[in-house]
Amino acid sequence: MPVNLSKGQKISLTKSNPGLKKVVVGLGWDVNAFDTGSAFDLDSCAFLLTDSGKVSRQEDFVFYGNLKHPSGAVEHMGDNLTGAGDGDDEQIKIDLSSVPAEITKIDFTVTIHEAEARKQNFGQVNNSFIRIYNEETGEEILRYDLGEDFSIETAVVCGELYKYGEEWKFNAIGSGYQGGLAALCGAYGIEVE
């Protein structure tokens, strides 16, 4: 049975799942009934970070424009343009055994594509969650429902996988940002055009 996390809660993935190598991070959301005149397009991303809290190179940013990290350890399964339907809207596969040694954290984010132009924010998004399941067995390990406490934010850091000694742990973050993807990229050391 999966563990349901609260904001700020941390859990070890590998301690309670010995031999765990491949996980899938599923992110999901629904948009509420308020009509903004435009469709919502939410995008999930993974930032592979060093101890500095930043990426060491542009390829450490995995998203719809860079679906696979050069190491093969992190792979984005593609952009869902509508978020329609139940379950995960976007997924990112992680091979924990292939993550390069200098990568100590992987942050998972969701942003709203063209949020300012479309006059959209996370106050208009419901039922958002991040979950992690074992790719080999399909068993859900953890789930974090982000709640509805965002009003003007256009980007959210959902959670992060991080190394702690030989273990991989997960931290439920749930922090919102204004400025969308560009603001997140700046915070993580990615140069944006």
Salt bridges, closest charged atoms under 4 A:
ASP43 OD2 - HIS113 ND1 3.83
ASP60 OD1 - ARG57 NE 3.31
ASP60 OD1 - HIS69 NE2 2.75
GLU75 OE1 - LYS68 NZ 3.99
ASP88 OD1 - ARG131 NE 2.71
GLU90 OE1 - HIS76 NE2 3.28
GLU114 OE2 - HIS113 NE2 3.70
GLU114 OE1 - ARG118 NH2 3.45
GLU135 OE2 - LYS93 NZ 3.42
GLU140 OE1 - ARG131 NH1 2.72
ASP145 OD1 - ARG143 NE 3.20
